Amino acid sequence: MKIRKYIGWLLSGSLLTVSAQPESAPGDGWNVRDHIPLQEVIVQAHRGAGIPAPESSIEAFEIAWAFGTVPEADVRTTRDGVIVSFHDGTFSRILPDAPEEMKKKGIQDLTFEEVKTLDIGAWKGAAFEGQRVLSLSGIVETLRAHPERRVYVDIKNVDFAQLAKETESVHPQLIIASTHYDELKRWKEVAPHSYTLHWMGGSEAELAERFDRLEKEQFRYVDQLQIHVRIGTDGAFSPGEDFLRRSGERLRKYGVLYQTFPWECDDADVFRRLMDLGVASFATDYPDATMQAIRGYFKDSKIQ
């Protein structure tokens, strides 16, 4: 029952006791449209709101929530111990006009007062000038004011005890994301009422090995699992369709929400094909196009 309880929580703000999602037999043609209502398909907006906005600002988060998606915050710690949302290890991409010495620095090299002076929107265009790095306390404040909202928190460089303490009032609104299973385990130990996403990329062989290890643990500590999907010039998926379909079958057996991240993709047909393979959730750099594609896919749904 874990997956339907989880989705019910995500949509309503509290855990619901609902019927279990139907399991699938190998090769039975299970697809999302015939088993899951449109409103239960969860979309993660990469780095805040993806391509439509600068990363990690409150403005980006507001855009993601307006799209009906869940923004992602990559968390790092300043030199004086303040947790903030910022993806990159250095400032070179976000501050292209900064002095070379500054470009080489990262969040860990500055105090929070110094970080607050950085304009992280100007690189995206004049319309975004003046946007600032968002602190963890700012995220918590917004979540407390809007208990229906959720945030993915991707672990970069933080102390788990500090993160857990500072977010204690909003633990049920957080989905902690990491590619390291031991980090998810550690997080669940300090914040059992929060949720987790385990993301992974690589070859089919590498992914299969990771799946096998997780299945030995019965996917304990994992509420969602994300697979990175590349799309070739011929439209072929990597990993391939058979692997993606089998992955969905395995995850549904354990009640884990199945998410993929189609890299650099806003093609509605790709999202349709993935949902036909059993993918019930997406991470994306194109949250607006993704939501439009999902709504189109569900036009002929058999369930409401």
Summary of the structure (lengths in Angstrom):
residues: 304
radius of gyration: 19.1
end to end distance: 19.6
largest distance: 58.2
contacts: 993
relative contact order: 0.16
helix: 40%
strand: 18%
